[in-house]
């Protein structure tokens, strides 16, 4: 859907409120003797003849004998006006829109030029644009990530109900197809909306929440679901309680050796 934007600009507009009209222009117009009305002067330099614009008439071939005091004979004055500019869907920063016939009016009744509007798209605090795609980051709680949920999500086409999958991990994303920005002159095609989940870990818990999480952790240990725990002897134990000198202990050894080497360098 196209949008219209009111643009205020300062430009040279045709002078209509004084006596500068066709008859006045014709009766006041006199030809310049220096260039004989041609607008150019011929200069001989050695064996060559060169033409240059006439300094008196500036290449027009004529001057106005009694110029209008408002426009100095140009036929136009500086005015401010508002122009409606059609903004097509899908425009991005840096695109120039051409509005025909809305530029400065020509000298002495000449045709008007065109208006070029450079688009600068304001950043949105919620949607992050990537060409025709948009990205949003949605914070969810630990319980929502584990158990799943249904949330209301804003999109460029209105709110939708979004399902949070069970077991959502930090950084997981969901793609909403054809919910992005329209493709410029793309015949109705649109980009996609990418929803990134940010699992928020609470810093403060109530006593009841701590009890529930402690029970949850004990059950994880019983079921062997604990990924890694510290046994207090520099080794790592898995959920089953077996000791192992795997990646975690190797990492501790590596950093310990590195610290020893650095210490020796300064002894």
C-alpha positions in Angstrom: 0.0 0.0 0.0 1.4 3.3 -1.0 1.7 6.1 1.5 1.7 9.9 1.0 4.1 12.2 2.8 3.8 16.0 2.9 7.2 17.6 2.1 7.8 21.3 2.7 10.5 22.9 0.6 11.9 26.2 -0.5 12.0 26.7 -4.3 11.9 29.2 -7.1 8.2 29.7 -8.0 6.6 31.6 -10.9 5.9 35.2 -9.9 2.2 35.8 -10.2 1.4 38.7 -7.9 3.2 41.5 -9.8 2.9 43.0 -13.2 5.5 40.6 -14.6 3.4 39.0 -17.4 3.9 38.3 -21.1 3.2 41.8 -22.4 5.5 43.4 -19.8 8.2 40.9 -20.6 7.9 41.6 -24.4 7.9 45.3 -24.1 10.8 45.4 -21.6 13.0 43.0 -23.6 15.8 44.5 -25.5 18.5 42.8 -27.5 22.1 43.3 -26.6 24.3 45.1 -29.0 27.5 43.4 -27.9 26.4 40.0 -29.1 23.8 41.2 -31.6 21.2 39.1 -29.9 23.0 35.8 -30.3 24.1 35.4 -26.7 27.7 34.7 -27.7 30.7 36.8 -28.6 33.3 35.8 -31.2 36.9 36.3 -30.1 39.9 35.9 -32.5 43.0 34.3 -31.1 45.7 34.1 -33.7 44.3 32.2 -36.6 41.5 30.7 -34.6 38.0 32.1 -33.8 36.5 31.2 -30.4 33.0 31.8 -29.0 32.2 32.6 -25.4 29.0 33.6 -23.7 28.1 37.2 -23.7 29.0 38.9 -20.4 26.0 41.3 -20.7 23.2 39.0 -21.3 24.8 35.8 -20.0 24.1 33.9 -23.1 20.4 34.7 -23.5 20.9 37.3 -26.3 18.6 39.9 -24.5 18.2 41.8 -21.3 15.2 43.3 -19.6 15.4 47.1 -19.7 13.1 47.7 -16.7 13.3 44.5 -14.6 10.6 43.8 -12.0 11.8 44.8 -8.6 10.5 41.6 -7.0 12.1 39.1 -9.2 14.9 41.2 -10.9 13.5 40.1 -14.3 13.9 36.3 -13.6 10.1 35.7 -13.6 10.3 33.7 -10.4 10.8 34.3 -6.6 11.7 32.1 -3.7 8.7 30.7 -1.9 7.9 27.8 0.5 5.3 25.3 -0.4 4.2 21.8 0.5 4.2 18.9 -1.9 2.6 15.5 -1.5 5.1 12.7 -2.3 3.9 9.1 -2.8 6.1 6.7 -0.8 6.0 3.2 -2.3 6.1 0.2 0.0 9.6 -1.3 0.5 11.7 1.9 0.2 14.9 2.0 2.1 17.5 4.7 3.2 19.3 6.2 0.2 16.6 5.7 -2.4 15.7 8.9 -4.4 12.1 9.5 -5.4 11.4 11.7 -8.4 8.4 14.0 -8.5 8.0 15.4 -12.0 7.3 19.1 -12.5 7.8 20.0 -8.8 11.2 21.5 -9.0 12.2 25.1 -9.5 10.3 26.9 -12.2 12.4 27.9 -15.2 13.7 31.4 -15.9 11.3 33.8 -17.6 8.5 31.4 -17.9 10.6 28.3 -18.7 9.4 24.8 -17.8 9.8 23.6 -14.2 12.3 21.0 -13.2 11.8 17.9 -11.1 11.9 17.4 -7.3 14.1 14.6 -6.0 13.4 13.3 -2.4 16.1 11.3 -0.7 14.6 8.8 1.7 16.0 8.2 5.2 14.2 5.4 7.1 14.0 5.9 10.9 15.1 3.0 12.9 12.4 1.1 14.9 13.1 0.3 18.6 11.5 -3.2 18.2 12.1 -4.3 14.6 15.6 -4.6 13.3 15.7 -4.4 9.5 17.9 -6.5 7.3 17.0 -5.7 3.6 13.4 -7.0 3.4 13.7 -9.2 6.5 13.1 -8.1 10.1 14.5 -9.5 13.3 13.0 -9.3 16.8 14.3 -10.5 20.1 11.8 -11.9 22.6 12.6 -12.4 26.3 11.1 -15.5 27.8 11.3 -17.1 31.3 13.0 -20.4 32.1 9.6 -22.0 32.7 8.4 -20.8 29.3 11.6 -22.2 27.7 11.2 -25.6 29.4 7.5 -26.1 29.2 6.7 -24.1 26.1 4.0 -21.4 25.9 1.9 -19.3 23.5 2.6 -15.6 23.4 1.3 -12.6 21.6 3.8 -11.2 19.1 3.8 -7.9 17.2 4.4 -8.2 13.4 4.4 -5.6 10.6 0.9 -7.0 9.7 -0.5 -7.0 13.2 -0.3 -9.2 16.3 -0.2 -13.0 16.0 -0.2 -15.9 18.5 3.3 -17.5 18.5 4.0 -20.9 20.0 7.1 -21.2 22.1 8.4 -24.7 21.5 9.0 -27.0 24.5 12.7 -27.1 25.4 13.6 -23.8 23.7 17.3 -23.0 24.0 18.9 -19.5 24.3 19.4 -18.2 20.8 16.8 -20.5 19.1 14.7 -18.7 16.5 11.4 -19.1 14.7 10.8 -17.9 11.1 7.5 -16.2 10.3 7.4 -16.3 6.5 6.0 -13.4 4.5 5.8 -11.2 7.6 8.7 -8.9 6.7 9.0 -5.8 4.6 7.5 -5.7 1.0 10.0 -6.0 -1.8 10.2 -2.7 -3.7 8.4 -3.1 -7.0 8.2 -6.8 -6.1 4.6 -7.5 -7.0 3.4 -8.1 -3.5 6.4 -10.3 -2.4 7.6 -9.8 1.2 10.5 -10.8 3.4 10.4 -12.8 6.6 10.3 -12.1 10.3 12.9 -13.8 12.4 12.0 -14.3 16.1 15.0 -14.8 18.4 14.4 -16.2 21.9 16.3 -14.8 24.8 16.0 -17.0 27.9 16.1 -14.7 30.9 17.6 -16.3 34.1 16.2 -14.6 37.3 18.7 -13.1 39.7 16.3 -13.2 42.7 14.1 -16.1 43.7 11.5 -16.6 46.4 12.0 -19.3 49.0 9.3 -21.4 47.3 11.1 -21.1 43.9 14.4 -22.1 45.5 12.7 -25.2 47.1 11.2 -26.2 43.8 14.4 -25.8 41.8 16.3 -27.7 44.5 13.9 -30.6 44.1 14.2 -30.3 40.4 18.0 -30.5 40.6 17.9 -33.6 42.9 15.6 -35.3 40.4 18.0 -34.4 37.6 20.9 -36.0 39.6 18.8 -39.2 40.2 18.0 -39.4 36.5 21.6 -38.7 35.4 20.6 -35.4 33.7 23.2 -33.2 35.4 25.7 -32.2 32.7 28.7 -31.3 35.0 29.2 -30.7 38.7 32.3 -29.9 40.8 33.4 -32.7 43.1 35.8 -30.5 45.1 38.9 -32.4 44.1 39.6 -30.7 40.8 37.8 -33.5 38.9 34.5 -33.5 37.2 31.6 -35.9 38.0 28.7 -36.6 35.7 25.2 -37.1 36.8 25.8 -40.7 37.7 28.4 -39.8 40.3 31.3 -41.4 38.4 34.6 -39.5 38.4 36.3 -38.7 35.1 39.3 -36.6 34.0 37.7 -35.4 30.7 37.5 -32.0 29.1 36.9 -30.0 32.3 39.9 -31.4 34.2 42.0 -31.1 31.0 41.0 -27.4 30.8 41.9 -26.8 34.5 45.3 -28.5 33.9 45.9 -26.3 30.8 45.2 -23.1 32.6 47.2 -24.2 35.6 50.2 -24.9 33.5 49.9 -21.6 31.7 49.8 -19.8 35.0 52.9 -21.6 36.2 54.8 -20.6 33.0 53.8 -17.0 33.4 54.9 -17.0 37.1 58.3 -18.4 36.2 58.9 -15.6 33.7 58.8 -13.1 36.5 60.9 -15.0 39.0 
